[in-house]
Amino acid sequence: MLSAYISHPDCLKHDMGPGHPECPERLEAISDMLLLKGYRDFMLPYDAPLANEEQLQRAHSALYVSRVLNQAPADGYVRLDPDTLMNPFTLPAALRSAGAAVLATDLVLQGEVRTAFCNIRPPGHHAERDACMGFCFFNNVAVGIRHALDVHGLERVALIDFDVHHGNGSADILAGDERVLMCSIFEKGLYPLNGDEHPGGSNMVHVGMNSRTGSSEFRALVDAAWMPALDAFRPQLIYISAGFDAHRDDDMGNLGLVDADYEWVTQRLLDVARRHAQGRIISCLEGGYVMSPLARSAAAHVKVLIGAD
């Protein structure tokens, strides 16, 4: 069974100014690498739809959704947080990024595809229930997860976040929802500086890592902390917040991971999905800001999702 590749040209039009690391070229670098590797031949292409207010409000408050919808500028930029700006094309991009997670959920749960990769921006895992931050407007994976739970009626969904930055927004939205198990790694001392004070609850497994941890300790921590929790939880569907900024060549962090680590961790998650979730995985792009390691790492990740040799 083929995988889904979900994106949209609108995601390239969102721009936060010259020199901003969360730039349109990120999607093009990934797309070009997947084409070069031939991986797109194993993926069905879909245009991401616009998420609607009802879908967004499963993860965000109605007041917050209304505030974002009404702040889009006619020209220039509007700054919503020190790192997060809207231009006239931001709102359609943000709505399509959340809509991609909804479409991926529908496609996977209806049996059209087994896995899906959403090559989307803006990212989402820093967006909290009532606040945008860290380049994020809507929490794409949280919107998708709540769609799987509340519309499709799943009982157990897992979220894995391997971005170098703590997924504070996802934790804020999903902490205490016992239908969800969130497992993450992050580098201690990085933005948003609250990873060690994340919302508590038995459904959260957050692992803070020291700088320069490297591949061996990363893999050992994944096996020790994530795998037992995932097997005990038995998720019916796995979502991935796929940030590639823990790569040693990405100056956003300093964990020292390499391309092969992303292939390895994706394979470990696919093994869990095959045991418990009929092989079903939905991956949404989060961080990764240096083009070459981003493209290579994303390709290593997608290679596993599509079952390529």
One Martini backbone bead per residue (centre of mass of N, CA, C, O) as a GRO file, in nm:
protein
  309
    1MET     BB    1   0.096   0.036   0.023
    2LEU     BB    2   0.072   0.353  -0.010
    3SER     BB    3   0.163   0.672   0.049
    4ALA     BB    4   0.131   1.000   0.172
    5TYR     BB    5   0.152   1.330   0.014
    6ILE     BB    6   0.129   1.641   0.194
    7SER     BB    7   0.049   1.958   0.043
    8HIS     BB    8   0.108   2.321  -0.048
    9PRO     BB    9   0.164   2.621  -0.203
   10ASP     BB   10   0.081   2.804   0.041
   11CYS     BB   11   0.330   2.716   0.224
   12LEU     BB   12   0.534   2.909   0.049
   13LYS     BB   13   0.405   3.207   0.121
   14HIS     BB   14   0.493   3.198   0.388
   15ASP     BB   15   0.645   3.484   0.565
   16MET     BB   16   0.903   3.634   0.813
   17GLY     BB   17   1.146   3.729   0.663
   18PRO     BB   18   1.457   3.806   0.637
   19GLY     BB   19   1.641   3.536   0.783
   20HIS     BB   20   1.436   3.341   0.855
   21PRO     BB   21   1.442   3.005   0.935
   22GLU     BB   22   1.130   2.984   0.859
   23CYS     BB   23   1.128   2.878   0.537
   24PRO     BB   24   1.027   2.784   0.221
   25GLU     BB   25   1.284   2.608   0.143
   26ARG     BB   26   1.226   2.360   0.316
   27LEU     BB   27   1.016   2.220   0.132
   28GLU     BB   28   1.190   2.207  -0.125
   29ALA     BB   29   1.419   2.033  -0.015
   30ILE     BB   30   1.246   1.787   0.044
   31SER     BB   31   1.110   1.742  -0.227
   32ASP     BB   32   1.370   1.711  -0.394
   33MET     BB   33   1.482   1.464  -0.240
   34LEU     BB   34   1.244   1.270  -0.288
   35LEU     BB   35   1.275   1.278  -0.595
   36LEU     BB   36   1.570   1.189  -0.618
   37LYS     BB   37   1.513   0.906  -0.461
   38GLY     BB   38   1.207   0.807  -0.554
   39TYR     BB   39   0.977   0.826  -0.323
   40ARG     BB   40   0.729   0.953  -0.476
   41ASP     BB   41   0.650   0.683  -0.626
   42PHE     BB   42   0.522   0.580  -0.322
   43MET     BB   43   0.329   0.844  -0.344
   44LEU     BB   44   0.038   1.010  -0.278
   45PRO     BB   45  -0.093   1.304  -0.388
   46TYR     BB   46  -0.191   1.591  -0.179
   47ASP     BB   47  -0.398   1.848  -0.103
   48ALA     BB   48  -0.431   2.066   0.134
   49PRO     BB   49  -0.668   2.164   0.329
   50LEU     BB   50  -0.885   2.363   0.497
   51ALA     BB   51  -0.931   2.431   0.800
   52ASN     BB   52  -1.174   2.447   1.036
   53GLU     BB   53  -1.305   2.565   1.323
   54GLU     BB   54  -1.391   2.296   1.445
   55GLN     BB   55  -1.115   2.159   1.421
   56LEU     BB   56  -0.949   2.371   1.584
   57GLN     BB   57  -1.137   2.356   1.855
   58ARG     BB   58  -1.017   2.078   1.957
   59ALA     BB   59  -0.732   2.240   2.042
   60HIS     BB   60  -0.867   2.524   2.058
   61SER     BB   61  -0.987   2.806   2.135
   62ALA     BB   62  -1.220   3.014   2.011
   63LEU     BB   63  -1.072   3.278   2.074
   64TYR     BB   64  -0.803   3.208   1.940
   65VAL     BB   65  -0.901   3.149   1.657
   66SER     BB   66  -1.027   3.427   1.609
   67ARG     BB   67  -0.768   3.593   1.647
   68VAL     BB   68  -0.608   3.474   1.409
   69LEU     BB   69  -0.817   3.522   1.180
   70ASN     BB   70  -0.812   3.858   1.252
   71GLN     BB   71  -0.474   3.917   1.198
   72ALA     BB   72  -0.453   3.936   0.906
   73PRO     BB   73  -0.282   4.096   0.674
   74ALA     BB   74  -0.281   4.286   0.376
   75ASP     BB   75   0.012   4.383   0.462
   76GLY     BB   76   0.289   4.277   0.560
   77TYR     BB   77   0.331   4.265   0.919
   78VAL     BB   78   0.245   4.055   1.205
   79ARG     BB   79   0.318   4.038   1.547
   80LEU     BB   80   0.261   3.767   1.789
   81ASP     BB   81   0.568   3.716   1.843
   82PRO     BB   82   0.903   3.740   1.847
   83ASP     BB   83   0.904   3.477   1.615
   84THR     BB   84   0.595   3.551   1.508
   85LEU     BB   85   0.465   3.599   1.179
   86MET     BB   86   0.241   3.775   0.960
   87ASN     BB   87   0.126   3.749   0.643
   88PRO     BB   88  -0.103   3.743   0.384
   89PHE     BB   89  -0.030   3.404   0.366
   90THR     BB   90  -0.049   3.261   0.647
   91LEU     BB   91  -0.336   3.159   0.695
   92PRO     BB   92  -0.359   2.948   0.468
   93ALA     BB   93  -0.114   2.786   0.562
   94ALA     BB   94  -0.216   2.715   0.849
   95LEU     BB   95  -0.478   2.575   0.754
   96ARG     BB   96  -0.333   2.358   0.577
   97SER     BB   97  -0.161   2.228   0.795
   98ALA     BB   98  -0.402   2.131   0.962
   99GLY     BB   99  -0.552   1.993   0.722
  100ALA     BB  100  -0.342   1.774   0.669
  101ALA     BB  101  -0.392   1.615   0.934
  102VAL     BB  102  -0.685   1.551   0.869
  103LEU     BB  103  -0.649   1.407   0.601
  104ALA     BB  104  -0.456   1.190   0.699
  105THR     BB  105  -0.655   1.063   0.894
  106ASP     BB  106  -0.865   0.981   0.688
  107LEU     BB  107  -0.689   0.807   0.500
  108VAL     BB  108  -0.589   0.602   0.713
  109LEU     BB  109  -0.875   0.521   0.845
  110GLN     BB  110  -0.993   0.443   0.544
  111GLY     BB  111  -0.748   0.280   0.385
  112GLU     BB  112  -0.583   0.436   0.157
  113VAL     BB  113  -0.349   0.441   0.367
  114ARG     BB  114  -0.085   0.382   0.604
  115THR     BB  115   0.083   0.645   0.540
  116ALA     BB  116   0.200   0.990   0.629
  117PHE     BB  117   0.335   1.296   0.477
  118CYS     BB  118   0.370   1.635   0.599
  119ASN     BB  119   0.471   1.905   0.392
  120ILE     BB  120   0.475   2.166   0.619
  121ARG     BB  121   0.376   2.518   0.664
  122PRO     BB  122   0.356   2.584   0.950
  123PRO     BB  123   0.423   2.479   1.234
  124GLY     BB  124   0.290   2.341   1.577
  125HIS     BB  125   0.419   2.238   1.871
  126HIS     BB  126   0.403   2.540   2.019
  127ALA     BB  127   0.102   2.553   2.007
  128GLU     BB  128  -0.135   2.644   2.212
  129ARG     BB  129  -0.449   2.676   2.308
  130ASP     BB  130  -0.387   3.023   2.362
  131ALA     BB  131  -0.103   3.016   2.185
  132CYS     BB  132   0.146   3.158   2.005
  133MET     BB  133   0.470   3.011   1.902
  134GLY     BB  134   0.755   2.925   1.755
  135PHE     BB  135   0.624   2.958   1.444
  136CYS     BB  136   0.328   2.896   1.565
  137PHE     BB  137  -0.037   2.868   1.535
  138PHE     BB  138  -0.119   2.570   1.484
  139ASN     BB  139  -0.175   2.241   1.608
  140ASN     BB  140  -0.159   1.999   1.392
  141VAL     BB  141  -0.148   1.729   1.553
  142ALA     BB  142  -0.379   1.795   1.753
  143VAL     BB  143  -0.596   1.819   1.541
  144GLY     BB  144  -0.565   1.529   1.434
  145ILE     BB  145  -0.607   1.374   1.698
  146ARG     BB  146  -0.894   1.484   1.764
  147HIS     BB  147  -1.015   1.370   1.506
  148ALA     BB  148  -0.964   1.071   1.568
  149LEU     BB  149  -1.126   1.070   1.839
  150ASP     BB  150  -1.402   1.247   1.780
  151VAL     BB  151  -1.472   1.128   1.484
  152HIS     BB  152  -1.347   0.818   1.467
  153GLY     BB  153  -1.320   0.682   1.770
  154LEU     BB  154  -1.069   0.656   1.902
  155GLU     BB  155  -0.884   0.545   2.207
  156ARG     BB  156  -0.566   0.530   2.097
  157VAL     BB  157  -0.306   0.780   2.087
  158ALA     BB  158   0.012   0.865   1.954
  159LEU     BB  159   0.286   1.094   2.037
  160ILE     BB  160   0.582   1.186   1.857
  161ASP     BB  161   0.873   1.392   1.964
  162PHE     BB  162   1.200   1.478   1.790
  163ASP     BB  163   1.252   1.749   1.854
  164VAL     BB  164   1.479   1.966   2.006
  165HIS     BB  165   1.217   2.091   2.100
  166HIS     BB  166   0.979   2.138   2.309
  167GLY     BB  167   0.629   2.034   2.299
  168ASN     BB  168   0.440   2.246   2.461
  169GLY     BB  169   0.172   2.259   2.306
  170SER     BB  170   0.098   1.961   2.309
  171ALA     BB  171   0.106   1.935   2.617
  172ASP     BB  172  -0.108   2.149   2.683
  173ILE     BB  173  -0.344   2.002   2.522
  174LEU     BB  174  -0.290   1.673   2.616
  175ALA     BB  175  -0.280   1.686   2.902
  176GLY     BB  176  -0.494   1.438   3.055
  177ASP     BB  177  -0.542   1.271   2.796
  178GLU     BB  178  -0.593   0.925   2.808
  179ARG     BB  179  -0.599   0.881   2.483
  180VAL     BB  180  -0.301   0.995   2.518
  181LEU     BB  181   0.042   0.947   2.413
  182MET     BB  182   0.333   1.132   2.503
  183CYS     BB  183   0.652   1.134   2.330
  184SER     BB  184   0.973   1.287   2.416
  185ILE     BB  185   1.236   1.494   2.302
  186PHE     BB  186   1.499   1.720   2.438
  187GLU     BB  187   1.684   2.002   2.485
  188LYS     BB  188   1.832   2.138   2.730
  189GLY     BB  189   1.799   2.497   2.744
  190LEU     BB  190   1.587   2.539   2.535
  191TYR     BB  191   1.355   2.624   2.357
  192PRO     BB  192   1.106   2.718   2.593
  193LEU     BB  193   1.233   2.646   2.890
  194ASN     BB  194   0.995   2.400   2.993
  195GLY     BB  195   1.052   2.089   2.981
  196ASP     BB  196   1.096   2.033   3.301
  197GLU     BB  197   0.779   2.178   3.328
  198HIS     BB  198   0.575   2.000   3.230
  199PRO     BB  199   0.290   1.874   3.200
  200GLY     BB  200   0.142   1.650   3.367
  201GLY     BB  201   0.100   1.302   3.364
  202SER     BB  202   0.053   0.973   3.252
  203ASN     BB  203   0.063   1.081   2.927
  204MET     BB  204   0.374   1.163   2.986
  205VAL     BB  205   0.702   1.131   2.797
  206HIS     BB  206   0.976   1.315   2.896
  207VAL     BB  207   1.314   1.372   2.749
  208GLY     BB  208   1.585   1.515   2.868
  209MET     BB  209   1.881   1.644   2.704
  210ASN     BB  210   2.198   1.683   2.667
  211SER     BB  211   2.439   1.817   2.533
  212ARG     BB  212   2.601   1.604   2.323
  213THR     BB  213   2.481   1.317   2.332
  214GLY     BB  214   2.395   1.152   2.088
  215SER     BB  215   2.317   0.851   1.947
  216SER     BB  216   2.341   0.635   2.171
  217GLU     BB  217   2.168   0.776   2.391
  218PHE     BB  218   1.918   0.823   2.226
  219ARG     BB  219   1.856   0.522   2.174
  220ALA     BB  220   1.846   0.435   2.471
  221LEU     BB  221   1.611   0.625   2.556
  222VAL     BB  222   1.398   0.523   2.366
  223ASP     BB  223   1.400   0.226   2.468
  224ALA     BB  224   1.351   0.296   2.779
  225ALA     BB  225   1.099   0.511   2.757
  226TRP     BB  226   0.908   0.454   2.505
  227MET     BB  227   0.855   0.151   2.443
  228PRO     BB  228   0.705   0.056   2.701
  229ALA     BB  229   0.478   0.267   2.683
  230LEU     BB  230   0.369   0.188   2.402
  231ASP     BB  231   0.308  -0.113   2.457
  232ALA     BB  232   0.111  -0.057   2.695
  233PHE     BB  233  -0.089   0.133   2.526
  234ARG     BB  234  -0.167   0.053   2.233
  235PRO     BB  235  -0.183   0.203   1.968
  236GLN     BB  236  -0.394   0.286   1.681
  237LEU     BB  237  -0.214   0.551   1.641
  238ILE     BB  238   0.059   0.742   1.489
  239TYR     BB  239   0.225   1.038   1.568
  240ILE     BB  240   0.456   1.283   1.417
  241SER     BB  241   0.690   1.517   1.529
  242ALA     BB  242   0.907   1.620   1.264
  243GLY     BB  243   1.210   1.705   1.383
  244PHE     BB  244   1.557   1.799   1.243
  245ASP     BB  245   1.729   1.988   1.472
  246ALA     BB  246   1.922   1.751   1.607
  247HIS     BB  247   2.126   1.786   1.411
  248ARG     BB  248   2.467   1.845   1.387
  249ASP     BB  249   2.411   2.064   1.129
  250ASP     BB  250   2.218   2.217   1.332
  251ASP     BB  251   2.213   2.538   1.501
  252MET     BB  252   1.954   2.503   1.698
  253GLY     BB  253   2.132   2.269   1.816
  254ASN     BB  254   2.323   1.998   2.036
  255LEU     BB  255   2.291   1.666   2.001
  256GLY     BB  256   2.419   1.500   1.741
  257LEU     BB  257   2.266   1.397   1.510
  258VAL     BB  258   2.184   1.173   1.240
  259ASP     BB  259   2.038   1.040   0.976
  260ALA     BB  260   2.023   0.743   1.097
  261ASP     BB  261   1.844   0.815   1.343
  262TYR     BB  262   1.580   0.865   1.182
  263GLU     BB  263   1.558   0.586   1.068
  264TRP     BB  264   1.561   0.429   1.334
  265VAL     BB  265   1.317   0.563   1.485
  266THR     BB  266   1.110   0.499   1.265
  267GLN     BB  267   1.137   0.193   1.282
  268ARG     BB  268   1.052   0.167   1.578
  269LEU     BB  269   0.766   0.290   1.526
  270LEU     BB  270   0.676   0.088   1.310
  271ASP     BB  271   0.684  -0.158   1.492
  272VAL     BB  272   0.462  -0.058   1.679
  273ALA     BB  273   0.245  -0.018   1.460
  274ARG     BB  274   0.237  -0.321   1.377
  275ARG     BB  275   0.149  -0.433   1.660
  276HIS     BB  276  -0.109  -0.202   1.715
  277ALA     BB  277  -0.177  -0.008   1.420
  278GLN     BB  278  -0.153  -0.134   1.130
  279GLY     BB  279   0.092   0.070   1.046
  280ARG     BB  280  -0.004   0.356   1.152
  281ILE     BB  281   0.124   0.675   1.018
  282ILE     BB  282   0.169   1.027   1.110
  283SER     BB  283   0.357   1.295   0.956
  284CYS     BB  284   0.484   1.616   1.080
  285LEU     BB  285   0.635   1.894   1.022
  286GLU     BB  286   0.875   2.088   1.185
  287GLY     BB  287   1.183   2.107   1.218
  288GLY     BB  288   1.450   2.241   1.032
  289TYR     BB  289   1.715   2.483   0.900
  290VAL     BB  290   1.912   2.309   0.730
  291MET     BB  291   1.886   2.192   0.424
  292SER     BB  292   2.055   1.932   0.397
  293PRO     BB  293   1.985   1.781   0.667
  294LEU     BB  294   1.685   1.801   0.631
  295ALA     BB  295   1.653   1.642   0.366
  296ARG     BB  296   1.799   1.381   0.456
  297SER     BB  297   1.629   1.318   0.710
  298ALA     BB  298   1.352   1.308   0.576
  299ALA     BB  299   1.426   1.079   0.382
  300ALA     BB  300   1.491   0.868   0.600
  301HIS     BB  301   1.204   0.873   0.716
  302VAL     BB  302   1.038   0.809   0.455
  303LYS     BB  303   1.167   0.544   0.377
  304VAL     BB  304   1.019   0.390   0.605
  305LEU     BB  305   0.720   0.467   0.551
  306ILE     BB  306   0.739   0.325   0.246
  307GLY     BB  307   0.938   0.068   0.241
  308ALA     BB  308   1.223   0.115   0.155
  309ASP     BB  309   1.552  -0.016   0.065
   0.00000   0.00000   0.00000
